[in-house]
């Protein structure tokens, strides 16, 4: 009889949780401060060591760091493309100009 009551309590608890009446997990603040990298340099990326959690790296902070890095790389790609297009629009150098070396 006791096992039957325990099984019924477990089934009722599972039904309540499945129906959304089991409560919510608490939202705890992060243990470490966000990265806050305004301008990402190669040194920042080389020295980046995401904080470790119980299993692997802290997922939230690692995702944030990767998003910052991806944003910085895409900004630099856009700047490089713009500079290349400006360079392509320049007139070609005149033959025998300043770039010739006498020697």
Residue pairs with C-beta under 8 A, 6 or more apart in sequence:
13 22
16 22
30 60
30 61
31 51
31 58
32 51
32 58
32 61
34 61
34 64
35 61
35 64
35 65
35 68
37 44
37 65
37 68
37 72
39 72
40 68
40 69
40 72
45 69
48 65
48 69
50 57
50 58
50 61
50 62
50 65
51 57
51 58
51 61
52 58
53 59
93 99
